Amino acid sequence: MAVLGLSQAQNGFQITDTTKQWNTVFGGVITYSVHEVTNTKIHKMGSTTTIDEKTYFTLLESTDSSENEWSEAGYLREDTTEQKVYYYTAEEGEGLIYDFGLAEE
């Protein structure tokens, strides 16, 4: 059942969903079995923009727990036909970060 649910979820992926956000914990210290978080980042999708004739979503990032301050962290683009997700920055260009179409041979 778990494998079936996972494979169905991957077929209907959409990372660039503007109604969702990702909260990620960075770093930390474990002392006497107590975890101390050093930093949390929050990511969400912003508006769309066109770069090199391709449509990207602005990836917004916040380290403010009240989520009042957002900055641009790059751009994400989905190719739903190929089931691939690309990340773009002006410094690095475009790179593949997810390929949901991969199959074990």
MDAnalysis code that builds the backbone (N, CA, C; Angstrom):
import MDAnalysis as mda
import numpy as np

u = mda.Universe.empty(315, n_residues=105, atom_resindex=np.repeat(np.arange(105), 3), trajectory=True)
u.add_TopologyAttr("name", ["N", "CA", "C"] * 105)
u.add_TopologyAttr("resid", np.arange(1, 106))
u.add_TopologyAttr("resname", ["MET", "ALA", "VAL", "LEU", "GLY", "LEU", "SER", "GLN", "ALA", "GLN", "ASN", "GLY", "PHE", "GLN", "ILE", "THR", "ASP", "THR", "THR", "LYS", "GLN", "TRP", "ASN", "THR", "VAL", "PHE", "GLY", "GLY", "VAL", "ILE", "THR", "TYR", "SER", "VAL", "HIS", "GLU", "VAL", "THR", "ASN", "THR", "LYS", "ILE", "HIS", "LYS", "MET", "GLY", "SER", "THR", "THR", "THR", "ILE", "ASP", "GLU", "LYS", "THR", "TYR", "PHE", "THR", "LEU", "LEU", "GLU", "SER", "THR", "ASP", "SER", "SER", "GLU", "ASN", "GLU", "TRP", "SER", "GLU", "ALA", "GLY", "TYR", "LEU", "ARG", "GLU", "ASP", "THR", "THR", "GLU", "GLN", "LYS", "VAL", "TYR", "TYR", "TYR", "THR", "ALA", "GLU", "GLU", "GLY", "GLU", "GLY", "LEU", "ILE", "TYR", "ASP", "PHE", "GLY", "LEU", "ALA", "GLU", "GLU"])
u.atoms.positions = np.array([
    [0.818, -1.196, 0.000],
    [0.000, 0.000, 0.000],
    [0.864, 1.262, 0.000],
    [1.929, 1.249, 0.784],
    [2.780, 2.441, 0.865],
    [3.462, 2.711, -0.464],
    [3.938, 1.662, -1.139],
    [4.600, 1.832, -2.428],
    [3.615, 2.344, -3.464],
    [2.398, 1.810, -3.466],
    [1.372, 2.261, -4.394],
    [1.058, 3.741, -4.163],
    [0.920, 4.149, -2.916],
    [0.637, 5.547, -2.602],
    [1.763, 6.463, -3.033],
    [2.996, 6.009, -2.861],
    [4.151, 6.817, -3.252],
    [4.211, 6.974, -4.758],
    [3.984, 5.897, -5.501],
    [4.063, 5.992, -6.956],
    [2.932, 6.852, -7.508],
    [1.768, 6.818, -6.891],
    [0.675, 7.665, -7.347],
    [0.969, 9.129, -7.041],
    [1.581, 9.398, -5.921],
    [1.902, 10.779, -5.565],
    [2.920, 11.359, -6.531],
    [3.884, 10.551, -6.980],
    [4.901, 11.058, -7.883],
    [4.340, 11.363, -9.259],
    [3.329, 10.640, -9.702],
    [2.753, 10.906, -11.014],
    [2.006, 12.230, -11.042],
    [1.524, 12.701, -9.914],
    [0.774, 13.943, -9.880],
    [1.538, 15.061, -9.191],
    [2.853, 15.070, -9.331],
    [3.664, 16.049, -8.606],
    [3.410, 17.476, -9.094],
    [3.594, 18.399, -8.192],
    [3.637, 19.812, -8.551],
    [4.389, 20.540, -7.450],
    [5.644, 20.770, -7.670],
    [6.475, 21.449, -6.678],
    [6.184, 22.946, -6.671],
    [5.829, 23.494, -7.820],
    [5.609, 24.938, -7.908],
    [4.182, 25.322, -7.512],
    [3.640, 24.695, -6.492],
    [2.313, 25.005, -5.968],
    [2.428, 26.251, -5.085],
    [1.775, 27.322, -5.467],
    [1.899, 28.595, -4.742],
    [1.141, 28.606, -3.424],
    [0.396, 27.551, -3.107],
    [-0.341, 27.503, -1.838],
    [0.444, 26.791, -0.744],
    [1.640, 26.279, -1.064],
    [2.416, 25.513, -0.092],
    [3.726, 26.204, 0.236],
    [4.319, 25.795, 1.360],
    [5.642, 26.284, 1.728],
    [6.431, 25.144, 2.356],
    [7.775, 25.281, 2.358],
    [8.671, 24.296, 2.943],
    [9.407, 24.957, 4.084],
    [9.376, 24.324, 5.251],
    [10.132, 24.780, 6.408],
    [11.290, 23.817, 6.610],
    [12.514, 24.345, 6.617],
    [13.709, 23.515, 6.689],
    [14.564, 23.958, 7.869],
    [14.990, 23.002, 8.678],
    [15.854, 23.277, 9.828],
    [17.292, 23.065, 9.397],
    [18.160, 24.033, 9.697],
    [19.574, 23.950, 9.380],
    [20.376, 23.939, 10.666],
    [21.389, 23.087, 10.696],
    [22.311, 23.056, 11.819],
    [21.648, 22.610, 13.102],
    [22.351, 22.758, 14.161],
    [21.818, 22.394, 15.458],
    [22.849, 21.702, 16.308],
    [22.549, 21.649, 17.583],
    [23.443, 21.038, 18.561],
    [22.623, 20.072, 19.405],
    [23.184, 18.918, 19.679],
    [22.516, 17.966, 20.565],
    [23.325, 17.900, 21.856],
    [22.698, 18.312, 22.944],
    [23.335, 18.276, 24.249],
    [22.399, 17.577, 25.219],
    [22.862, 16.520, 25.812],
    [22.044, 15.746, 26.754],
    [20.690, 15.392, 26.146],
    [20.698, 14.953, 24.883],
    [19.501, 14.536, 24.144],
    [18.505, 15.669, 23.895],
    [18.943, 16.917, 24.032],
    [18.098, 18.068, 23.728],
    [18.603, 18.683, 22.431],
    [17.715, 18.819, 21.467],
    [18.095, 19.381, 20.167],
    [17.913, 20.892, 20.185],
    [18.946, 21.607, 19.784],
    [18.875, 23.058, 19.680],
    [19.002, 23.430, 18.213],
    [17.967, 24.039, 17.668],
    [17.952, 24.436, 16.258],
    [18.678, 25.764, 16.117],
    [19.577, 25.850, 15.114],
    [20.320, 27.092, 14.917],
    [19.696, 28.011, 13.873],
    [18.930, 27.428, 12.922],
    [18.354, 28.276, 11.885],
    [17.229, 27.518, 11.184],
    [16.169, 28.210, 10.870],
    [15.075, 27.655, 10.084],
    [14.847, 28.557, 8.894],
    [14.706, 27.952, 7.718],
    [14.389, 28.712, 6.510],
    [13.028, 28.273, 6.002],
    [12.288, 29.207, 5.491],
    [10.970, 28.949, 4.937],
    [11.026, 29.321, 3.461],
    [10.545, 28.430, 2.604],
    [10.514, 28.687, 1.164],
    [9.086, 28.579, 0.660],
    [8.759, 29.432, -0.309],
    [7.466, 29.352, -0.976],
    [7.606, 29.921, -2.380],
    [6.626, 29.635, -3.211],
    [6.629, 30.121, -4.584],
    [6.007, 31.509, -4.643],
    [6.609, 32.355, -5.450],
    [6.081, 33.687, -5.685],
    [5.456, 33.776, -7.063],
    [5.551, 34.915, -7.651],
    [4.949, 35.145, -8.972],
    [5.795, 34.494, -10.076],
    [5.231, 34.440, -11.264],
    [5.963, 33.874, -12.404],
    [6.758, 34.959, -13.117],
    [7.817, 34.526, -13.767],
    [8.651, 35.416, -14.563],
    [9.193, 34.620, -15.750],
    [9.578, 35.308, -16.800],
    [10.122, 34.648, -17.983],
    [11.617, 34.926, -18.075],
    [12.396, 33.854, -18.197],
    [13.849, 33.936, -18.352],
    [14.217, 33.056, -19.540],
    [14.893, 33.616, -20.513],
    [15.280, 32.867, -21.725],
    [14.092, 32.132, -22.343],
    [12.968, 32.815, -22.425],
    [11.736, 32.299, -23.028],
    [11.137, 31.109, -22.287],
    [11.522, 30.907, -21.024],
    [10.960, 29.842, -20.186],
    [10.286, 30.492, -18.980],
    [9.173, 29.916, -18.547],
    [8.438, 30.459, -17.412],
    [8.910, 29.815, -16.112],
    [9.306, 30.642, -15.169],
    [9.786, 30.213, -13.855],
    [8.906, 30.822, -12.776],
    [8.871, 30.152, -11.621],
    [8.283, 30.727, -10.421],
    [9.419, 31.287, -9.584],
    [9.224, 32.462, -9.012],
    [10.206, 33.032, -8.106],
    [10.189, 32.222, -6.814],
    [11.357, 31.751, -6.365],
    [11.474, 31.026, -5.109],
    [11.802, 32.047, -4.024],
    [10.890, 32.199, -3.080],
    [11.068, 33.161, -2.002],
    [11.556, 32.453, -0.747],
    [12.399, 33.152, 0.028],
    [12.994, 32.573, 1.230],
    [12.858, 33.546, 2.388],
    [12.574, 33.010, 3.578],
    [12.489, 33.826, 4.780],
    [13.151, 33.099, 5.938],
    [13.870, 33.837, 6.761],
    [14.403, 33.294, 8.009],
    [13.702, 33.951, 9.192],
    [12.728, 34.769, 8.906],
    [11.944, 35.484, 9.908],
    [10.771, 34.599, 10.327],
    [10.691, 34.236, 11.597],
    [9.646, 33.319, 12.053],
    [8.240, 33.885, 11.864],
    [8.112, 35.196, 11.802],
    [6.795, 35.796, 11.572],
    [6.480, 35.895, 10.078],
    [7.428, 35.500, 9.237],
    [7.280, 35.463, 7.783],
    [6.920, 36.826, 7.189],
    [7.489, 37.884, 7.761],
    [7.246, 39.240, 7.255],
    [8.268, 39.668, 6.209],
    [9.438, 39.056, 6.225],
    [10.508, 39.459, 5.317],
    [10.853, 38.308, 4.375],
    [10.665, 38.532, 3.066],
    [10.951, 37.527, 2.053],
    [11.979, 38.066, 1.071],
    [12.888, 37.203, 0.638],
    [13.863, 37.586, -0.384],
    [13.864, 36.523, -1.487],
    [14.308, 36.915, -2.670],
    [14.378, 35.977, -3.784],
    [15.580, 35.056, -3.602],
    [15.340, 33.747, -3.692],
    [16.412, 32.764, -3.528],
    [16.758, 32.088, -4.845],
    [16.033, 32.396, -5.902],
    [16.245, 31.787, -7.204],
    [14.907, 31.586, -7.888],
    [14.899, 30.686, -8.865],
    [13.690, 30.461, -9.661],
    [13.530, 28.968, -9.914],
    [12.282, 28.487, -9.906],
    [11.982, 27.087, -10.194],
    [11.101, 26.978, -11.423],
    [11.376, 25.950, -12.201],
    [10.577, 25.672, -13.400],
    [10.281, 24.190, -13.453],
    [9.023, 23.845, -13.748],
    [8.627, 22.451, -13.903],
    [8.369, 22.134, -15.367],
    [8.844, 20.991, -15.801],
    [8.491, 20.447, -17.100],
    [7.613, 19.238, -16.797],
    [6.296, 19.444, -16.828],
    [5.379, 18.380, -16.427],
    [5.345, 17.233, -17.431],
    [5.683, 17.485, -18.678],
    [5.724, 16.415, -19.679],
    [6.875, 15.451, -19.386],
    [8.041, 15.997, -19.091],
    [9.226, 15.191, -18.803],
    [9.347, 14.844, -17.322],
    [8.491, 15.409, -16.476],
    [8.494, 15.234, -15.016],
    [9.835, 15.643, -14.404],
    [10.298, 16.823, -14.803],
    [11.568, 17.348, -14.294],
    [11.352, 18.733, -13.691],
    [12.184, 19.058, -12.702],
    [12.135, 20.365, -12.052],
    [13.529, 20.974, -12.135],
    [13.581, 22.241, -12.538],
    [14.846, 22.955, -12.724],
    [14.930, 24.142, -11.773],
    [16.146, 24.431, -11.321],
    [16.426, 25.582, -10.464],
    [17.350, 26.520, -11.239],
    [17.086, 27.827, -11.161],
    [17.864, 28.806, -11.914],
    [18.318, 29.936, -11.002],
    [19.577, 30.313, -11.130],
    [20.086, 31.559, -10.546],
    [20.895, 32.263, -11.632],
    [20.999, 33.560, -11.528],
    [21.754, 34.327, -12.520],
    [23.231, 33.925, -12.505],
    [23.769, 33.576, -11.331],
    [25.178, 33.219, -11.201],
    [25.484, 31.846, -11.787],
    [24.596, 30.876, -11.577],
    [24.854, 29.483, -11.956],
    [24.107, 29.032, -13.202],
    [23.081, 29.770, -13.619],
    [22.254, 29.327, -14.736],
    [21.240, 28.294, -14.280],
    [20.780, 27.450, -15.213],
    [19.758, 26.461, -14.902],
    [20.367, 25.090, -14.648],
    [19.836, 24.384, -13.643],
    [20.291, 23.032, -13.351],
    [19.115, 22.153, -12.961],
    [19.186, 20.890, -13.303],
    [18.155, 19.915, -12.957],
    [18.279, 19.557, -11.479],
    [17.168, 19.639, -10.730],
    [17.218, 19.259, -9.318],
    [16.337, 18.054, -9.000],
    [15.300, 17.782, -9.803],
    [14.448, 16.609, -9.605],
    [14.126, 16.008, -10.971],
    [14.133, 14.672, -11.028],
    [13.686, 13.966, -12.216],
    [12.762, 12.849, -11.764],
    [11.461, 13.124, -11.761],
    [10.476, 12.154, -11.308],
    [10.205, 11.089, -12.366],
    [10.785, 11.235, -13.540],
    [10.585, 10.268, -14.613],
    [11.621, 9.160, -14.633],
    [12.581, 9.188, -13.706],
    [13.621, 8.157, -13.673],
    [13.006, 6.790, -13.371],
    [13.554, 5.784, -13.992],
    [13.105, 4.421, -13.748],
    [14.302, 3.514, -13.571],
    [14.193, 2.569, -12.664],
    [15.260, 1.606, -12.436],
    [15.288, 0.601, -13.573],
    [16.469, 0.301, -14.075],
    [16.584, -0.663, -15.179],
    [17.209, -1.948, -14.707],
])
